[in-house]
Amino acid sequence: MTTAKAPAVGPRPRSGTAAAIRGRLQQLLAFASLIVIYTFFAIASPYFFTYDNFISILFSTVVIGTLAVGTTFVIISAGIDLSIGTGMALCAVMSGVFLVNAGLPLAVGVLATILFGGFMGLVNGVNVAVLRIPPFIATLAMMLVAEGLALVVSDSTPIYFTDVSGYGDISTGHLVPGVDIPNAVLVLLAVAAVAGVLLTKSVLGRYTYSIGSNEEATALSGIDVRRWKIVIYTFAGLFTGLAGVLISARLGSAQPATGMGYELQAIAAVVIGGTSLSGGKGSIVGTLIGALIISVLNNGLQIMSIPQEWQNVILGCVILLAVYTDRVRRRETS
């Protein structure tokens, strides 16, 4: 009598080496695109290729990059999260509630804000994994809830951190003496490094890839898919909370109306960086490259005085191209 062999956990490409090579080539292609776009704007405008503008690009990448890093886990697991933009705004408001209204110590208030983002992710995970609501609908509902709560909690008025000592330094301060790199950029690099290690070297990352590659096979292998989906969405929510801290520290205030549109740019950064919308494939390095491409495009178009409506058109075309490229990759792989 023979015993059936359980399906292997993890993505199952045709060849591990070939898949790794394809992944590297996709990252190189995204990086080459970044260099081409950067070079174009450097030639087109004398104000683009300067050190100050380079730092400005890095600084503007922080919020989109932080949201995109968390969203990478969700998309690799074949999910989606549309609530990260307004969720970030709600977390920013909650940071004001914790630090200004409640008067909590700085470290406690920041930690509470990040954990609040994790709680939002937990709710999304329960809705998707336990209630079986499609991720698009579940996170769309959370997007609307977060947008409304941000206005309700703040009474539709900004909360200022004038009396919270050291809060602004989280984003705009300079930890390294003599180096003109804002702390927010260092925070992004640090959390991206941690996320990269978790995605490639931990059980969380292995199951994230596995669920996105073949959820049914993962369940048959004995993995509690529902529990790990909740973990993935909760983990991604922590980045939403962190983004809320970074953007409110940068602005010096919690703006309840901000956040709309950030989810699209973050998702675009993930897809441009090579993460497949069908799940099972992606990397943190690619996501950071995608976020930089978005920031370089926004910065370059603004310096060239391109009207905002045309900036949106160009960004939309870039997103369409990225999604089409993803579909072509999937067809070639299958």
Stockholm file with secondary structure:
# STOCKHOLM 1.0

chainA/1-334         MTTAKAPAVGPRPRSGTAAAIRGRLQQLLAFASLIVIYTFFAIASPYFFTYDNFISILFSTVVIGTLAVGTTFVIISAGIDLSIGTGMALCAVMSGVFLVNAGLPLAVGVLATILFGGFMGLVNGVNVAVLRIPPFIATLAMMLVAEGLALVVSDSTPIYFTDVSGYGDISTGHLVPGVDIPNAVLVLLAVAAVAGVLLTKSVLGRYTYSIGSNEEATALSGIDVRRWKIVIYTFAGLFTGLAGVLISARLGSAQPATGMGYELQAIAAVVIGGTSLSGGKGSIVGTLIGALIISVLNNGLQIMSIPQEWQNVILGCVILLAVYTDRVRRRETS
#=GR chainA/1-334 SS CCCCCCCCSSCCCSCHHHHHHHHHHHHHHHHHHHHHHHHHHHHHCTTTSSHHHHHHHHHHHHHHHHHHHHHHHHHHTTCCCSCHHHHHHHHHHHHHIIIIISCCCHHHHHHHHHHHHHHHHHHHHHHHHTSCCCHHHHHHHHHHHHHHHHHHHHTTSCEECTTSTTTTHHHHCCSSTTCCCCHHHHHHHHHHHHHHHHHHHSHHHHHHHHHHHCHHHHHHTTCCHHHHHHHHHHHHHHHHHHHHHHHHHHHTEECTTTTTTHHHHHHHHHHHTTCCTTSSCCCHHHHHHHHHHHHHHHHHHHHTTCCHHHHHHHHHHHHHHHHHHHHHHHHHHC
#=GC SS_cons         CCCCCCCCSSCCCSCHHHHHHHHHHHHHHHHHHHHHHHHHHHHHCTTTSSHHHHHHHHHHHHHHHHHHHHHHHHHHTTCCCSCHHHHHHHHHHHHHIIIIISCCCHHHHHHHHHHHHHHHHHHHHHHHHTSCCCHHHHHHHHHHHHHHHHHHHHTTSCEECTTSTTTTHHHHCCSSTTCCCCHHHHHHHHHHHHHHHHHHHSHHHHHHHHHHHCHHHHHHTTCCHHHHHHHHHHHHHHHHHHHHHHHHHHHTEECTTTTTTHHHHHHHHHHHTTCCTTSSCCCHHHHHHHHHHHHHHHHHHHHTTCCHHHHHHHHHHHHHHHHHHHHHHHHHHC
//
